[in-house]
């Protein structure tokens, strides 16, 4: 009878897993919370770690059923680990992002008997976004906004004196994230079917000083403004997978407070964010509106907010001037809803592959210059891709206002006589015709403050996005060299091209100097593919580089992923006191970048002084581009036939980029500016972290002979620790029909990594990419061969558990190669 009963209950349990005839006591270390959202990874998934101790040793195995939308989906069964009177259980099931609700049911099993241990329902996977600032980003407890959805969630009690760690639906009384945040979530859900969680740490009336205070002993100290948001992010499991960070603050200082030190405080805040929130997708900085307070530093503060994308990585500024329902400090519902819509469009473009990308950014002035030598016309140039509109008159509260009265020359906090006769817009430029010549050195758009809520007029693009206000932007002199059309084919290339096929290219040679040649280039048909360009001086090719630097203006203009900028250091061979006509050409094509040719003349750099051992005893006599003194630090991390890499910085000038030169067997073979951003350097407080270098050894050192490689700070006798390192590369002689060796644009992330890496690169069609992972000893621990399809390839690889500290990821396609160092943080 007993045997029959046991079998009956076993059948019943299999048919209805919700049923259990006993309950086992368990202590959970990791277990989903009610309503929890797990942040998705780059594979659109998330692990759900389940770890606990059964308070018994009766059971030998345990299992978990994962239900997806109330349907059995996954099953795992593991052996328990017994210790004393407890049994350890552990699972790591994965769930997928999207409109899916998950339920977990854990069972303890012995023989044919099983018992339900615990269950949790309504778990989702999606994106986490942080908000912080002042009252204009709170909007708590609106009494006329009732939107709720099970896939729209919040974490923490935003207004609580002591933060809790409870997951809730957004827009409930406890744990409000506000109208703006919830509206952004609604738009993401309805347009892209993605669950989201907002964590909002904004508090009304708070100063930048209160936001930057970070307890060094406990950065997540929730008694501080800074620590409270970090505390929530950590408890939510968001660190390392935060999609975006929305920052809206500055009314305190631009209003009745003081703007002194604001820029330094923001730099401090961003530096701390970089340390405490690694791998944030992007920061969105709201520029404050015009306030009624007569603070003479308000316009300068707004201009700094405008320039944050130029100062900080992965940052975009968004204007608040011109939002509706503005009351002088705060906004009515229409203004909050409009701001949410405008932020959403940026998020949609940056993270959700939205096709709505044209003119969704706030126009941001790039430069201003006199169009003619008589100084009677001025051009305002905004980011590439912006389509500006000139609207001269605006009626505000029955009063006609003219935009010409709100653009100032050499602004000095007072209204000026109107000197603009008319304006016109064409593409990303606005041209101002003046009533008389003006010999000004700066130009300003909108005053420090305005007595009543400012409702216009505004500079706008074709989508109605208002331009970010700007303050004392330098007015450049009129160019004396007329622009030239793309020149006819000269010295056509014969080398096979590493670039996408076709001729549909765009770009610009922006500028040349003796220390840098810069610009951008991309392929319209392959908008995310990095392009290799070569540089011609007086029609002779002098070098090449992969244009893969990220530029926010290119991303904003819809130029693929924005990773199309280049900065090329001119070789010493063209610094000979003679005029050099510089052109840039896409390798393997006859496409020359618009903007070229440009001319430059650089003084003879002289003969390099032979190197000396550390410490210096006979330092080089060449003038140095680097900070004075000898207080340098750095390291030569590694050498290979395709790359020499490491880092260097100056302790007394920690944010200054340092130029280093490379010596092979005591002969200088090249130089480069160490300006690559490395998170490990930033974490180690090496200034802004922009001190890494990757240098491609020239063909002259690839002769089958041993090369002793050393790296020296230009103009000093300081050799980087780690020098010398030896390498021997096969003879690199090629016929004219063979391609020169070039850098390969490869992105490897995250860095540091907990174990999983994403490798992204463009592989030309029918070409083969060789990918390898090496440990610190140089041992190959993983390798893969990939046949190219003429598009971006993404490779996901796990770092073996036996590998510690760091790995090198190498990639080779034909004669192009790259090596990336990645730190391991398990």
C-alpha positions in Angstrom: 0.0 0.0 0.0 2.8 2.4 0.9 4.6 1.5 -2.4 1.5 2.3 -4.4 1.0 5.6 -2.6 4.6 6.7 -3.3 4.2 5.9 -6.9 0.9 7.8 -7.1 2.4 10.9 -5.6 5.4 10.7 -7.9 3.1 10.6 -11.0 1.2 13.5 -9.6 4.4 15.5 -9.1 5.5 14.9 -12.7 2.2 15.9 -14.0 1.9 19.0 -11.8 5.3 20.4 -10.8 3.6 23.1 -8.8 2.5 20.4 -6.3 4.7 19.4 -3.4 4.0 17.3 -0.4 6.7 18.8 1.8 8.7 22.0 2.1 12.5 22.0 2.7 14.1 24.8 4.6 16.7 26.7 2.5 19.0 29.6 3.0 19.5 31.5 -0.3 22.7 33.3 -1.2 21.5 34.1 -4.7 17.8 33.8 -5.7 15.6 36.0 -7.9 13.7 38.7 -6.1 10.1 39.3 -6.8 9.7 41.4 -10.0 13.5 41.3 -10.7 14.9 42.4 -14.0 18.2 40.8 -15.1 20.2 43.1 -17.4 20.9 41.5 -20.7 24.4 40.9 -22.2 25.6 41.4 -25.8 24.0 38.1 -26.7 20.6 39.3 -25.6 20.6 37.0 -22.6 21.4 36.9 -18.8 22.4 34.2 -16.4 20.2 33.8 -13.3 22.5 32.5 -10.6 20.7 30.3 -8.0 22.8 29.4 -5.0 21.6 28.2 -1.6 22.0 25.7 1.3 19.3 23.1 2.0 19.1 22.7 5.8 19.2 19.0 5.5 21.5 16.3 4.0 18.6 14.0 3.1 18.7 14.8 -0.7 21.4 13.8 -3.2 20.4 15.9 -6.2 18.4 19.1 -6.9 16.7 20.4 -10.1 15.3 23.6 -11.4 12.5 24.0 -13.9 12.4 27.3 -15.9 9.1 28.3 -17.2 8.9 30.8 -20.1 5.5 32.5 -20.3 4.0 29.7 -18.2 5.4 27.0 -20.5 8.1 24.6 -19.4 11.3 25.8 -21.1 14.5 24.6 -19.5 15.5 21.9 -17.0 18.7 21.4 -15.0 19.6 18.7 -12.4 22.8 18.7 -10.4 24.3 16.8 -7.5 24.2 18.6 -4.1 27.4 19.2 -2.1 27.0 18.1 1.5 28.7 19.9 4.3 27.8 19.1 7.9 24.1 19.2 8.2 23.6 21.3 5.0 23.6 20.6 1.3 24.8 23.2 -1.2 22.8 23.6 -4.5 23.8 25.8 -7.4 22.3 26.5 -10.9 23.1 29.0 -13.6 20.2 29.0 -16.1 20.1 31.7 -18.7 17.0 33.6 -19.8 16.4 35.7 -23.0 15.5 39.4 -23.2 12.2 40.5 -24.6 8.5 40.3 -23.6 8.9 37.1 -21.7 8.1 36.3 -18.0 10.0 33.6 -16.3 9.2 31.3 -13.4 11.8 29.2 -11.5 10.9 26.1 -9.4 13.6 24.4 -7.5 13.2 20.8 -6.2 15.3 18.6 -3.9 15.4 14.9 -5.0 16.2 11.6 -3.4 15.5 8.5 -5.4 12.0 8.8 -6.7 11.0 11.3 -4.1 11.2 15.0 -4.7 10.0 18.1 -2.9 9.5 21.7 -3.9 12.1 23.9 -2.3 11.1 27.3 -3.5 9.6 29.1 -6.5 9.7 32.6 -8.0 7.6 34.1 -10.7 7.5 37.2 -12.9 11.2 37.5 -13.7 12.2 39.4 -16.8 15.4 40.2 -18.8 16.1 43.6 -20.4 17.9 46.9 -20.0 18.8 49.0 -16.9 19.1 52.8 -17.2 20.4 55.2 -14.5 19.2 58.7 -13.9 20.6 61.3 -11.6 20.5 65.1 -11.0 18.0 67.6 -9.7 14.3 68.0 -9.6 13.9 68.4 -13.4 14.7 64.7 -13.7 12.5 63.5 -10.8 8.9 64.4 -11.6 7.7 62.2 -8.7 4.1 61.3 -8.0 2.4 63.0 -11.0 -1.3 63.0 -10.3 -2.2 63.0 -14.0 0.0 60.2 -15.3 -1.1 56.7 -14.7 0.9 54.5 -17.1 2.0 51.1 -15.8 3.1 47.9 -17.4 4.5 44.7 -16.0 7.6 45.0 -18.2 8.3 48.6 -17.0 10.1 48.4 -13.6 12.0 50.3 -11.0 14.4 49.5 -8.2 14.8 51.2 -4.8 12.6 53.8 -3.0 13.9 56.9 -4.7 12.5 59.3 -2.0 13.3 57.1 1.0 15.5 58.3 3.8 17.1 54.9 4.0 17.2 53.2 0.6 15.5 49.9 0.3 16.3 47.2 -2.3 12.8 46.3 -3.5 11.9 45.8 -7.2 8.6 47.5 -8.2 6.7 48.4 -11.2 7.5 52.0 -12.4 5.0 54.7 -11.5 3.8 53.3 -8.2 3.6 55.3 -5.1 6.6 53.7 -3.4 9.8 53.9 -5.4 8.8 56.5 -8.0 11.2 57.1 -10.9 9.1 60.0 -12.3 7.1 60.9 -15.4 10.2 61.4 -17.6 11.9 58.1 -16.7 8.6 56.1 -17.0 7.7 57.7 -20.3 11.1 56.7 -21.7 10.5 53.2 -20.6 7.0 53.2 -22.2 8.5 54.3 -25.5 11.2 51.6 -25.4 8.7 48.9 -24.6 6.1 50.0 -27.2 8.6 50.5 -30.0 11.2 47.7 -29.3 9.5 45.2 -27.0 12.3 45.5 -24.4 11.7 45.4 -20.7 13.5 48.1 -18.8 14.3 49.1 -15.2 15.0 52.7 -14.2 17.0 53.6 -11.2 16.6 57.2 -10.4 18.8 58.9 -7.8 17.8 62.5 -8.6 17.0 64.8 -5.7 15.6 68.3 -6.1 17.8 71.4 -5.3 21.0 69.4 -5.0 24.3 71.1 -5.8 27.2 69.5 -7.8 29.2 69.5 -4.5 26.7 67.2 -2.9 26.8 64.9 -5.9 30.5 64.6 -6.2 31.1 63.6 -2.5 32.3 60.0 -2.6 33.2 58.2 0.6 36.6 56.8 -0.3 36.3 54.1 2.3 32.9 53.0 1.0 31.9 54.5 -2.4 28.5 52.8 -2.1 27.8 54.6 1.2 24.0 55.1 0.8 24.0 58.1 3.2 25.6 60.1 0.4 24.0 61.1 -2.9 26.8 59.5 -4.9 26.8 56.4 -2.8 23.0 55.9 -2.8 22.8 55.5 -6.6 25.9 53.2 -6.7 24.4 51.2 -3.8 21.2 50.6 -5.8 23.1 49.7 -9.0 25.2 47.2 -7.1 22.3 45.6 -5.3 20.4 45.4 -8.6 23.2 43.5 -10.2 23.6 46.2 -12.8 27.3 47.0 -12.6 29.0 46.2 -15.9 25.7 46.1 -17.8 24.2 49.5 -17.5 22.8 50.6 -20.8 22.8 54.4 -20.3 23.2 57.1 -17.7 21.0 60.3 -17.9 22.4 63.3 -16.1 20.4 66.5 -15.6 21.9 68.9 -13.1 23.3 72.5 -12.9 20.2 74.6 -12.2 21.6 75.0 -8.6 24.8 76.6 -9.8 23.5 78.4 -12.9 20.7 79.9 -10.8 21.3 81.4 -7.4 24.4 79.3 -6.7 28.0 79.7 -7.8 29.5 78.3 -11.0 33.0 78.5 -9.7 34.7 75.1 -9.9 31.8 73.5 -11.7 33.9 72.2 -14.5 36.5 70.6 -12.2 33.7 69.1 -10.2 32.1 67.5 -13.3 35.5 66.1 -14.3 35.8 64.6 -10.8 32.3 63.1 -11.1 32.9 61.6 -14.5 36.2 60.1 -13.3 34.5 58.4 -10.4 31.7 57.2 -12.7 34.3 55.6 -15.0 35.7 53.7 -12.0 32.5 52.7 -10.3 30.3 52.1 -13.4 32.5 50.2 -15.9 31.2 49.6 -19.4 28.2 52.1 -19.3 26.9 52.2 -22.9 26.5 56.0 -23.0 26.1 59.2 -20.9 23.4 61.8 -21.9 24.0 65.2 -20.4 21.2 67.7 -20.3 22.2 71.3 -20.8 20.3 73.6 -18.5 17.8 76.2 -19.7 18.0 79.9 -19.4 17.2 80.9 -15.8 15.9 84.2 -14.4 18.7 84.6 -11.9 21.4 87.1 -12.9 24.3 84.7 -12.6 27.1 85.9 -14.9 28.7 82.4 -15.1 25.5 80.6 -16.3 26.3 80.8 -20.0 29.8 79.5 -19.4 28.4 76.6 -17.4 26.0 75.8 -20.2 28.8 75.9 -22.7 30.8 73.4 -20.7 27.8 71.1 -20.7 27.7 71.5 -24.5 31.3 70.5 -24.8 31.1 67.3 -22.6 31.1 65.0 -25.7 34.5 66.5 -26.6 35.9 65.9 -23.1 34.4 62.6 -22.0 34.0 59.3 -23.9 30.6 58.0 -24.9 28.8 61.2 -24.0 26.1 63.3 -25.8 24.7 66.6 -24.7 21.0 67.4 -25.2 19.4 70.8 -25.1 16.5 71.7 -22.8 16.0 75.3 -24.2 12.7 75.3 -26.2 11.0 72.6 -24.3 7.3 73.4 -23.9 5.6 74.4 -20.6 8.7 76.0 -19.2 8.1 78.0 -16.0 11.5 79.5 -15.5 13.0 76.6 -13.6 10.6 73.6 -13.9 8.4 72.2 -16.6 4.8 71.2 -17.0 3.8 67.7 -18.2 4.2 68.7 -21.9 7.8 69.7 -21.3 8.6 66.5 -19.4 6.9 64.3 -22.1 8.8 66.1 -24.8 12.2 65.7 -23.1 11.5 62.0 -22.6 10.7 61.7 -26.3 13.9 63.4 -27.3 16.0 61.3 -25.0 14.2 58.1 -26.2 15.1 58.9 -29.8 18.8 59.0 -28.9 18.6 55.8 -27.0 16.7 54.2 -29.9 19.4 55.3 -32.3 22.3 54.2 -30.1 21.0 50.9 -28.7 17.9 49.7 -30.5 18.9 49.9 -34.2 16.3 52.6 -34.9 16.0 53.8 -38.4 15.0 57.2 -37.1 18.5 58.7 -36.9 18.5 61.9 -39.0 18.7 65.1 -37.0 17.6 63.6 -33.7 20.5 65.2 -31.8 20.6 68.7 -30.5 22.7 70.7 -33.0 26.1 71.4 -31.5 28.3 74.1 -33.0 31.7 72.7 -34.2 33.3 76.0 -35.3 32.5 79.6 -36.3 34.5 81.5 -38.9 34.5 84.6 -41.0 33.5 83.7 -44.6 35.1 86.7 -46.2 38.2 88.7 -45.4 36.1 91.9 -45.1 34.4 90.3 -42.0 30.9 91.0 -43.2 29.8 87.3 -43.2 30.1 84.7 -40.5 29.5 81.0 -40.8 28.2 78.8 -37.9 29.1 75.2 -38.7 27.3 72.4 -36.8 28.0 68.7 -36.8 28.1 66.8 -40.1 24.6 65.6 -41.1 22.8 68.3 -39.3 20.2 70.1 -41.5 19.8 73.6 -40.0 16.9 75.9 -40.4 17.0 79.7 -40.2 13.8 81.1 -38.6 14.2 84.8 -38.0 11.0 85.8 -36.1 9.2 84.0 -33.3 6.0 85.2 -31.5 6.3 84.5 -27.8 3.3 85.4 -25.6 2.1 87.9 -28.2 5.5 89.5 -28.5 7.6 89.3 -31.7 11.2 88.3 -31.1 14.0 88.3 -33.6 16.8 85.6 -33.5 19.3 88.3 -34.7 19.0 90.0 -31.3 20.2 86.8 -29.5 23.5 86.2 -31.3 26.3 88.2 -29.8 29.9 89.1 -30.8 32.4 89.3 -27.9 29.5 89.0 -25.5 29.9 90.9 -22.2 26.6 90.1 -20.3 24.8 93.0 -21.9 22.4 93.4 -24.8 24.1 94.5 -28.0 23.2 96.5 -31.0 22.0 94.3 -33.8 24.7 93.8 -36.4 23.2 90.8 -38.2 21.3 91.9 -41.4 20.1 88.4 -42.4 20.7 84.7 -42.0 20.4 81.6 -44.2 20.8 77.9 -43.7 22.4 75.3 -46.0 23.1 71.8 -44.7 24.9 72.0 -41.4 25.9 75.6 -41.8 24.2 78.9 -41.0 25.5 82.0 -42.7 25.1 85.4 -41.1 25.3 88.5 -43.2 26.3 91.5 -41.2 25.3 95.2 -41.5 29.0 96.2 -41.1 32.4 94.6 -40.6 32.8 93.2 -37.1 36.3 92.6 -35.7 35.2 90.2 -33.0 37.1 87.2 -31.7 34.2 85.2 -30.2 30.5 84.6 -30.9 27.7 83.6 -28.4 24.2 82.3 -28.8 21.6 83.2 -26.1 22.4 85.3 -23.0 23.4 84.3 -19.5 19.9 84.6 -18.2 16.4 85.9 -19.1 14.0 87.6 -16.7 10.9 85.6 -17.8 10.6 82.0 -19.0 12.5 82.1 -22.3 10.3 80.8 -25.1 12.5 81.7 -28.1 13.6 82.4 -30.7 15.9 79.4 -31.3 18.4 78.0 -33.8 16.9 74.6 -34.8 17.4 71.8 -37.3 14.8 70.4 -39.6 13.3 68.2 -36.9 12.9 71.1 -34.5 15.7 70.1 -32.2 17.0 73.2 -30.6 20.7 73.9 -30.9 22.8 73.8 -27.7 23.5 77.3 -26.5 27.1 78.3 -26.9 29.3 80.9 -25.2 32.3 82.7 -26.6 33.1 80.3 -29.3 36.3 81.4 -31.2 35.7 83.1 -34.5 38.3 81.9 -36.9 39.7 84.0 -39.7 38.5 83.6 -43.2 40.4 80.9 -45.2 42.9 82.3 -47.7 43.0 79.0 -49.6 39.8 78.2 -51.7 38.5 74.7 -51.4 39.4 72.4 -54.3 37.3 69.7 -55.9 38.4 66.0 -55.6 41.6 66.0 -57.8 41.9 63.8 -60.8 43.5 60.5 -60.5 47.2 60.8 -59.8 49.6 58.0 -58.9 46.7 55.5 -59.0 47.2 52.6 -56.5 47.9 49.1 -57.7 47.8 47.4 -54.3 44.8 45.1 -53.5 42.5 46.8 -51.1 41.5 45.8 -47.5 38.4 47.9 -47.8 34.9 47.1 -48.8 34.4 46.9 -52.6 32.7 49.7 -54.6 33.1 53.4 -54.8 30.4 54.7 -52.4 32.7 56.5 -50.0 32.4 59.7 -48.0 34.7 61.6 -45.7 36.9 64.6 -45.1 40.5 65.5 -44.6 39.8 67.9 -41.8 43.3 69.2 -41.1 47.0 68.8 -41.2 49.8 69.8 -38.9 53.4 68.8 -38.3 52.2 66.5 -35.5 48.9 65.2 -36.8 46.8 64.6 -39.9 43.2 64.1 -39.1 39.8 63.5 -40.6 37.3 60.7 -41.2 36.1 58.3 -43.9 33.4 55.6 -44.3 31.7 53.5 -46.8 28.0 54.2 -47.4 27.3 50.6 -48.4 29.2 49.1 -45.4 28.6 51.9 -42.8 30.2 50.0 -39.9 33.3 48.8 -41.7 36.6 50.4 -40.7 38.4 52.0 -43.8 42.1 52.0 -44.4 43.4 55.3 -45.8 46.9 56.1 -47.1 48.5 59.5 -47.1 50.4 61.2 -50.0 52.9 64.0 -49.6 53.7 65.6 -53.0 52.1 62.6 -54.6 54.2 60.0 -52.8 52.6 57.6 -50.4 54.2 58.1 -47.0 52.0 55.9 -44.7 48.6 54.5 -44.0 46.2 53.9 -41.1 42.9 52.3 -40.2 40.2 55.0 -39.7 38.6 53.5 -36.6 38.5 56.2 -34.0 35.1 56.8 -32.5 33.7 60.3 -33.1 30.4 61.3 -31.7 29.6 63.8 -34.5 29.9 61.0 -37.0 27.6 58.7 -34.9 25.1 61.6 -34.6 25.2 62.1 -38.4 24.3 58.5 -39.0 27.7 57.5 -40.3 27.4 53.9 -39.2 28.8 53.2 -35.7 30.8 56.5 -35.7 34.1 54.6 -35.6 35.6 56.3 -38.7 38.0 59.0 -37.5 41.7 59.0 -38.0 44.7 60.7 -36.5 48.0 60.0 -38.4 51.4 61.1 -37.2 53.4 62.5 -40.2 56.7 60.6 -40.7 60.0 62.4 -40.2 60.8 62.0 -43.9 58.4 64.9 -44.8 59.6 67.2 -42.1 62.4 68.7 -44.2 61.6 72.4 -44.3 59.9 72.0 -47.7 56.2 72.5 -48.6 54.2 69.2 -48.5 50.9 68.9 -50.4 49.0 66.3 -48.3 46.2 64.2 -49.7 44.4 61.2 -48.1 43.1 58.3 -50.3 41.1 55.2 -49.6 43.6 52.3 -50.1 42.9 50.3 -53.2 40.8 53.0 -54.8 41.1 56.4 -56.5 38.9 58.1 -54.0 40.6 61.1 -52.4 39.0 62.6 -49.3 37.4 66.0 -49.8 39.2 68.8 -48.0 42.5 67.8 -49.6 45.0 68.7 -50.7 46.2 70.7 -47.7 49.6 72.2 -47.5 52.1 72.2 -44.6 55.8 73.0 -44.1 57.6 71.4 -41.1 61.1 72.2 -39.9 63.8 69.7 -40.3 63.7 67.4 -37.3 67.4 66.7 -37.5 69.3 63.5 -36.9 68.1 61.4 -33.9 70.6 61.1 -31.0 71.6 57.5 -30.4 69.8 56.0 -27.3 71.3 55.7 -23.9 70.5 53.4 -21.0 68.4 54.6 -18.1 69.2 56.9 -16.3 69.9 59.5 -19.1 73.5 60.5 -19.5 73.4 61.9 -23.0 69.8 62.8 -23.7 68.6 63.6 -27.2 68.9 67.2 -28.4 65.7 67.3 -30.4 63.0 69.7 -29.0 60.4 67.6 -27.2 56.6 67.8 -27.6 56.2 66.3 -24.1 55.9 67.9 -20.7 59.1 69.1 -19.1 60.9 67.2 -16.4 61.7 63.5 -15.9 58.8 62.3 -13.8 57.5 59.6 -16.3 56.0 56.2 -15.8 55.0 53.5 -18.2 55.7 50.1 -19.6 56.6 48.3 -22.9 54.0 45.6 -22.6 54.9 43.6 -25.7 56.2 43.3 -29.2 55.3 41.3 -32.2 55.8 41.6 -36.0 52.4 43.3 -36.3 52.3 45.5 -33.1 54.4 47.1 -30.4 52.2 48.1 -27.4 52.4 49.6 -24.0 51.7 52.8 -22.1 53.4 56.0 -20.8 52.4 59.0 -18.8 53.8 62.0 -16.9 53.2 62.1 -13.2 53.3 65.9 -13.1 51.0 66.3 -16.1 48.8 63.1 -15.8 46.4 64.0 -18.6 49.0 65.1 -21.2 49.4 62.7 -24.1 53.1 61.6 -24.4 54.9 61.1 -27.7 57.3 58.1 -27.7 59.8 56.9 -30.3 60.7 53.3 -31.1 64.3 52.0 -31.5 65.3 48.8 -33.2 68.9 47.9 -32.5 69.6 51.5 -31.3 68.1 53.1 -34.5 65.0 55.2 -34.2 62.4 53.7 -36.6 59.3 55.7 -35.8 57.2 57.5 -33.2 53.6 57.8 -32.1 51.5 59.7 -29.6 50.4 57.5 -26.7 46.7 58.6 -26.5 44.7 55.4 -26.6 42.2 55.1 -23.7 42.8 52.1 -21.4 40.4 51.4 -18.6 43.1 49.7 -16.5 45.2 52.9 -16.6 42.1 54.9 -15.6 41.4 52.5 -12.7 45.0 52.8 -11.6 44.7 56.6 -11.5 47.0 57.2 -14.4 45.4 60.5 -15.3 42.5 60.3 -17.8 43.6 56.8 -18.9 44.4 58.0 -22.4 48.0 56.9 -22.4 48.1 53.6 -24.3 49.9 53.0 -27.6 49.8 50.4 -30.4 52.5 50.9 -33.0 53.0 48.9 -36.3 56.6 48.1 -36.8 57.9 49.3 -40.2 59.0 46.9 -42.9 62.6 47.9 -42.4 62.8 45.9 -39.2 61.3 42.8 -40.8 64.4 41.4 -42.4 64.8 38.0 -40.7 67.2 39.4 -38.2 66.8 39.9 -34.4 65.6 43.3 -33.4 66.1 44.7 -29.9 63.1 46.9 -29.4 63.1 49.8 -26.9 60.7 52.7 -26.4 61.8 56.2 -25.3 59.9 59.4 -24.4 60.8 61.8 -27.2 63.1 64.6 -26.1 64.3 62.7 -23.0 66.5 59.8 -22.0 63.6 58.0 -20.4 63.2 54.4 -21.7 60.0 52.6 -20.8 60.4 49.7 -18.3 60.0 46.4 -20.0 62.6 47.4 -22.6 64.3 45.9 -24.4 62.3 43.2 -25.9 63.5 41.0 -28.8 61.7 40.0 -32.0 62.6 38.4 -35.3 60.3 38.9 -38.3 60.6 37.3 -41.7 61.8 39.3 -44.6 59.0 41.7 -45.6 60.1 42.5 -49.2 57.2 42.6 -51.6 56.6 43.4 -55.2 54.6 46.5 -56.1 51.5 44.4 -56.6 51.5 43.4 -52.9 49.7 45.3 -50.2 51.7 47.2 -47.6 51.2 46.0 -44.0 48.5 48.0 -42.2 46.8 48.1 -38.9 43.7 46.1 -38.6 40.7 47.7 -36.8 39.5 45.2 -34.1 37.3 45.9 -31.2 37.5 43.6 -28.1 35.1 44.1 -25.2 34.5 44.2 -22.3 37.9 45.2 -20.9 38.4 44.1 -18.1 36.3 41.0 -18.6 35.0 38.4 -16.1 35.5 35.6 -18.7 33.5 36.3 -21.9 34.9 38.4 -24.7 33.4 39.8 -27.8 35.7 40.3 -30.8 34.4 42.5 -33.6 36.1 43.2 -36.9 35.3 43.7 -40.6 36.4 40.7 -42.8 36.4 41.4 -46.6 34.5 38.9 -48.7 36.4 35.6 -49.3 39.4 36.7 -47.2 40.4 34.6 -44.1 40.8 36.1 -40.6 43.0 34.2 -38.1 42.0 34.9 -34.5 44.0 33.8 -31.5 44.0 34.2 -27.8 47.4 34.0 -25.9 48.1 33.9 -22.2 50.8 36.0 -20.5 53.4 33.3 -21.3 52.6 33.6 -25.0 50.8 30.2 -25.1 47.9 30.0 -27.6 44.8 29.0 -25.5 42.2 29.5 -28.3 42.2 30.1 -32.0 39.7 30.3 -34.8 39.7 30.7 -38.6 36.8 32.7 -40.1 36.0 33.1 -43.8 34.9 36.7 -44.5 31.5 37.6 -45.9 32.2 41.2 -46.7 30.7 42.5 -43.4 31.3 43.0 -39.7 32.0 39.7 -37.9 31.3 39.2 -34.2 33.0 36.4 -32.4 32.1 35.4 -28.8 34.7 33.5 -26.9 35.2 32.4 -23.3 38.5 32.9 -21.6 39.6 29.6 -20.1 39.3 29.4 -16.3 43.0 28.5 -16.1 44.0 31.9 -17.5 44.7 34.6 -15.0 45.6 38.3 -15.1 45.4 39.1 -18.8 45.2 37.7 -22.4 46.3 39.0 -25.8 43.8 38.8 -28.7 45.5 38.8 -32.1 43.8 39.1 -35.5 45.4 38.8 -38.9 43.8 39.3 -42.4 46.4 39.0 -45.1 49.1 41.7 -44.3 46.9 43.5 -41.8 47.1 42.6 -38.1 46.2 43.8 -34.6 46.8 42.8 -31.0 44.6 43.8 -28.1 45.4 43.3 -24.4 42.5 42.4 -22.1 42.6 42.3 -18.3 40.9 39.4 -16.5 38.7 40.3 -13.5 36.9 37.2 -12.2 
